[in-house]
Amino acid sequence: MKYSDRASAGQKLADKIPSEWGIDAIWGVANGGVVVAGEVARILNKRLDVSFSAKLPLPWNPEVAIGVVTVGGKIITNQGMYRKIGMSYMELQKITRERYSFLKRRHDNIISEDILKPLDCRDKNVLIIDDGIATGYTVIGAVRDIKSQQPSSIYLATPVIHSDALNRLKKNFSDIIGLIVSESRVFAVSSYYRSFPQIGDRQVRDILKENRQL
């Protein structure tokens, strides 16, 4: 199964969100996840916000994450992995600084407090959406930031997820929906889409602004 693009994947995902979840607000993971989340929010008539987190990749394989950093400064790492492969703590810190700098620029490009004031999630049922999940570290970063706002429940939905990530994430969410659960040893989110372009900061900002005008 392949999705035409992120928007069509969001439309399919919206049909599978259980009404009993009682979702109050939706958070898309920047940047690609916001396109999927935007469609879900439009169909379900829910408010949309954006979560900023960036995976910490292996220097020689950017598809493999050894952790994540959030725009709020939270750092979650798989210490066993980076030590096992012989990466030093200094190397990890260098990668973290680089990724945080990138993440902060992205945040500042998209967010303007006067136009895109963050949603209040206290005592709300929140749904996090990404366009695909390989390791799960990016959404772990997202859920850590959102938990600080003390929501009632946090759910996760995605068009495609690897089974290892699904097992890793279960303890972080009230429930999870993955339309496709892959057990492939060679896994790439992009392979499940016919069109999977890079999503620019302006496009994310436009999706958020359009949602806030509903």
HUGI-V73354 format. One line per field, one symbol per residue. ss: DSSP state (H for helix, E for strand, - for the rest). psi: psi as a letter, one per 30 degrees, with the letter a starting at -180 (. if undefined). A space follows every 50 residues. Layout:
ss: ???
psi: ???
//
This chain:
ss: --E--HHHHHHHHH----HHH---EEEEE--HHHHHHHHHHHHH--EEEE E-EEEEEE--EEEEEEEEEE----EEE-HHHHHH----HHHHHHHHHHHH HHHHHHHHHH--------------EEEEEE--E---HHHHHHHHHHH--- --EEEEEEEEEEHHHHHHHHHH--EEEEEEEE------HHHHE------- HHHHHHHHHHHH--
psi: kkkeaeeeeeeeeeffjkfffhkelkkkkkeefeeeeeeeeeefhlkklk kjlkljlkefiffkkgalklfggkkklieeefeeggkleeeeeeeeeeee eeeeeeefeekjefehkkkjgkgljkkkklfljeffeefeeeeeeefffh lelklkkkekkkeeeeeefefflelkkjekjkgkfjkkeffgkekilkkl eeeeeeeeeeeff.
//
